[in-house]
Amino acid sequence: MHATRVSVLVATATRAPTGATNAYLVAGGGDTLLVDPAARTDRLDDLVAREGVDHLAVTHTHADHVGAVAAYARETGATVWCRRGRERAFSAATGVDPDRTFAEGTTVPVGAGVEVLDTPGHARDHVSFVAGDDVLCGDLAVAEGSVVVGAPEGDVRAYLVALRRLHARGPERLRPGHGPEITDPRATLARLVAHRNDRERAVLDAVRAGNATPDAVTDAAYDKDVSAVRDLARATVVAHIEKLAAERRVRWDPEAERVEPR
């Protein structure tokens, strides 16, 4: 069983630094699974025409991962899968209703089986797919930089659990939604955990220093210019504040958007 990566240029939807989303076609035993067709390109069309598509799924339903789901579903007649309990959101995001649903441990019948892992955090419905030695990990991990985990959808606690669970599995390779494949998965996953922990400490220090609003905490917690991605940085700070509040380390009033130390 092998996974073929096709980088699909997304004109407007993605804010990933690469400007592209990776689509994957997993083939084995005469069956195929298309994952994250973000848009149509000649290269992806050729691959689909040559290999066929029996199953179609996405790691999550953010706009930069779903743009061509409906088109390929119609043209190939593939079985369309989505996260159980997220059918309505999937249909709204993709424009097509799912045929089947999956949850943690579900096996998509391609080759020896493609296993579904629950990996929420970046998105509520985020999953990864284990295809042989490869893990198609969507926006769980990137080879360089970090992943946005921002409120209201992002959940830092869930994201850290997902990173640690995958680290414990010791995968051979990660195939991310953006950027190059990750050939040092355990080191990369550990780096991303450390990055989140560092950001949390900076947020908590900022709150303890008297910064009482997300904007003030953002200004204090980042030691670099984030003006170009201010909305993402602020959303990240709020997600960290929500985690700290759930752990009773700060007091957070989401309606007033005020935070204070405990």
FENHUDA-V509121 format. One record per residue. N is the residue number from 1. RES is the residue in one small letter. NEAR is the number of other C-alpha atoms within 12 Angstrom. Layout:
# FENHUDA-V509121
n	res	near
N	RES	NEAR
N	RES	NEAR
This chain:
# FENHUDA-V509121
n	res	near
1	m	23
2	h	29
3	a	35
4	t	27
5	r	31
6	v	35
7	s	33
8	v	34
9	l	32
10	v	29
11	a	19
12	t	16
13	a	19
14	t	25
15	r	24
16	a	28
17	p	21
18	t	22
19	g	20
20	a	29
21	t	44
22	n	43
23	a	46
24	y	43
25	l	41
26	v	44
27	a	33
28	g	26
29	g	16
30	g	19
31	d	27
32	t	37
33	l	48
34	l	48
35	v	56
36	d	53
37	p	48
38	a	44
39	a	34
40	r	30
41	t	25
42	d	14
43	r	20
44	l	31
45	d	25
46	d	15
47	l	27
48	v	35
49	a	17
50	r	14
51	e	23
52	g	27
53	v	36
54	d	33
55	h	42
56	l	48
57	a	50
58	v	48
59	t	49
60	h	43
61	t	39
62	h	31
63	a	29
64	d	37
65	h	44
66	v	43
67	g	36
68	a	36
69	v	44
70	a	33
71	a	24
72	y	37
73	a	32
74	r	20
75	e	18
76	t	25
77	g	20
78	a	28
79	t	30
80	v	37
81	w	41
82	c	41
83	r	37
84	r	24
85	g	17
86	r	25
87	e	25
88	r	19
89	a	23
90	f	36
91	s	22
92	a	19
93	a	26
94	t	36
95	g	23
96	v	29
97	d	26
98	p	33
99	d	21
100	r	23
101	t	28
102	f	33
103	a	26
104	e	24
105	g	20
106	t	24
107	t	24
108	v	36
109	p	26
110	v	31
111	g	24
112	a	21
113	g	27
114	v	39
115	e	28
116	v	32
117	l	32
118	d	34
119	t	41
120	p	36
121	g	37
122	h	41
123	a	36
124	r	33
125	d	38
126	h	43
127	v	46
128	s	47
129	f	48
130	v	41
131	a	38
132	g	24
133	d	24
134	d	32
135	v	40
136	l	51
137	c	46
138	g	48
139	d	47
140	l	51
141	a	50
142	v	37
143	a	32
144	e	24
145	g	19
146	s	29
147	v	39
148	v	37
149	v	41
150	g	31
151	a	27
152	p	25
153	e	26
154	g	34
155	d	36
156	v	43
157	r	30
158	a	30
159	y	38
160	l	33
161	v	24
162	a	34
163	l	42
164	r	27
165	r	23
166	l	37
167	h	28
168	a	16
169	r	20
170	g	23
171	p	30
172	e	24
173	r	33
174	l	41
175	r	45
176	p	44
177	g	49
178	h	41
179	g	31
180	p	25
181	e	30
182	i	28
183	t	23
184	d	23
185	p	34
186	r	25
187	a	26
188	t	32
189	l	39
190	a	27
191	r	25
192	l	34
193	v	30
194	a	18
195	h	24
196	r	34
197	n	21
198	d	18
199	r	33
200	e	34
201	r	24
202	a	27
203	v	44
204	l	36
205	d	25
206	a	31
207	v	36
208	r	24
209	a	18
210	g	20
211	n	26
212	a	31
213	t	31
214	p	37
215	d	29
216	a	25
217	v	36
218	t	37
219	d	24
220	a	29
221	a	33
222	y	26
223	d	16
224	k	13
225	d	13
226	v	18
227	s	15
228	a	11
229	v	19
230	r	19
231	d	21
232	l	27
233	a	34
234	r	32
235	a	27
236	t	39
237	v	44
238	v	42
239	a	37
240	h	46
241	i	51
242	e	36
243	k	35
244	l	31
245	a	27
246	a	17
247	e	16
248	r	16
249	r	23
250	v	28
251	r	25
252	w	28
253	d	19
254	p	19
255	e	8
256	a	12
257	e	21
258	r	24
259	v	35
260	e	30
261	p	25
262	r	15
